[in-house]
Amino acid sequence: MPEEAGTGGEIVYFSGKQAEEIGFEKFSKRQAQLQGIHVLVLDHMRIRSDSSDAENETIEEICAHVTDLDLGSNLFESLDEILDIAKLLPKLRTLTLDGNRIHTGPEHGTALLNVKSLSLSNTLLDWHGICAVASRFPNLISLTAAGNELQVISDKTLPCHLQTLDLSSNKFTALSSLSPLHSLPALRTLSLKANLITTTGFPPANLINGTNLPQPLSPTLHTLDLSHNAISTWLPINALPSLYPSLLHLRTSSNPLYSHLTTPSGAPLTPEDGYMLTIARLPALQTLNYSAITEKERLNAETYYLGQIAASISLVTTAGPEGVAAVKAEHPRWKELVEEYGEPSIPSTITGAAAKEGEKNPHSLAAQLLTLTFHLASPSSFPHLPPGVEGEWTDRFPKSFSIYTLLSRVGAKLGVLPMELRLVWKTGEWDPVQRGPGQGEVEEWDSEDEEEEEDGGREVVRREIELVAGTRGVGTVFEGDGGRLRVERREGTT
């Protein structure tokens, strides 16, 4: 390609190869024209408007097809300045005014009938100002007012056609502060993400007892986002069917509730367990945290929840009918679930009184340990005994340990290999002494033999069981919380 080819400008090379310009000038001219542009983003451009601008007719002609306009974070001082620009765009449907500091001006003025979506995030407008701006767009369907430090909303209403409202990143603390939204007959989606919501704002006793319940906050709402709030109890979740009877889709992730959940007995639960309990508490829910709820998931969730309620009841059985009734009242779906799946059996538990008498909570750490006393049959067989170990010592081990592991621990303590040891447990049962020369079997014996020993002098010995090396858990060997073991060294290993 000759040097003088193309536009006559500087020749450009890539890796030693000359670049060829084809249609660049035509493409550049087309980019300079806005006739085909539909989305126009002019945020952070330090723009202001003058209604007497002579170029308004040119703007109207060039931007005739613009449907989405972003004027965020500019230098506008009043809403009328923005409306003077917006009315030049006949096909405008979406208007973004985030980050502008504007005066709303009179409530009645220029109205833009075609705009369906409006964003007023980070404008620091109060609720009255937001409603005043929205009133200029009477056919508004979607409104975003995030990051405006709102704490309450007044009875000032929004356009009646509004379907989607985003109030994320504000400072709401209770759902009751949003009660004026019940006047929106078409509201379908509400986002309260990243607020400070902890409660419903209604008396807990009314919600638990089902008396004097508030009217629904929004009878038409079917999508609610409560993620990244401060919900730490189940009370707001239990109240959702009453406050939003048409609710189908919910987000609750990243709330403190799911980070410290426990079973009625105190065992920790994972966030996934918490989401399962959320599904069980909301019978009409179709999706949770964007995940569709299948019939199998709902079945598993509801039966699991029913079992958790039964476990809670078992802990208060000693409190009488009043205590049981109080637990059932905390779970509004108890009666419905019992009708669906049948009443579960209430498991017996260790009560506080029993615990005082020395019984252990079966879910406690202490109940998972064995206390074993070791007695050396012949201390001289172990020449490398550690200090403090002479002929007997006591130690504690998890019941989940295998016999292999137990032998390893004892061998390490005594300084010998595990397979050089024999661990023999003397049980609490008695066997008769074998009689008769040459007999290969223990003669028949029953539970009356002890009495025969007293009457007839019959000899009996305590039954012994050797712990054979294997994967069997030591917790399945011993009865109760432990036992006494005789430690021997196998012949030929000393």
Buried (B, 14 or more C-beta within 10 A) or exposed (E): EEEEEBEEEEBEEEEEEEEEEEEEEEEEEEEEEBEEBEEBEBBEEEBEBEEEEEEBEEBEEBBBBBBBBBBBBBEBEBBBBBBBBBBBBEEBBBBBBBBBEBEBBEEEEEEBEBBBBBBBBBBBBBBEBBBBBBBBBEBBBBBBBBBBEBBBBEEBBBBEBBBBBBBBBBEBBBBBBBBBBBEBEEBBBBBBBBBEBBBBBBEEEBBBEEEEEBEBBBEBBBBBBBBBBEBBEBBBBBBBBBBBBBBBBBBBBBBEBBEEBEBBBEEEBEBEBBBBBBBBBBEEBEBBBEEEBEEEBBEBBBBBBBBBBBBBBBBBBEEEEEBBEBBBBBBBBBEEBBEEEEEBEBBEBBBEEBEEEEEBBEBEEEEEBBBBEBBBEEBEBBEEBEEEBEEEBEBEBEBEBBBBBBBBBBBEBBEBEBEBBBBBBBBEEBBBEEEEEEEEEEEEBEEEBBEBBEEEEBEBEEEEBEBEBEEEBBBEBBEEBBBBBBBBBEEEEE
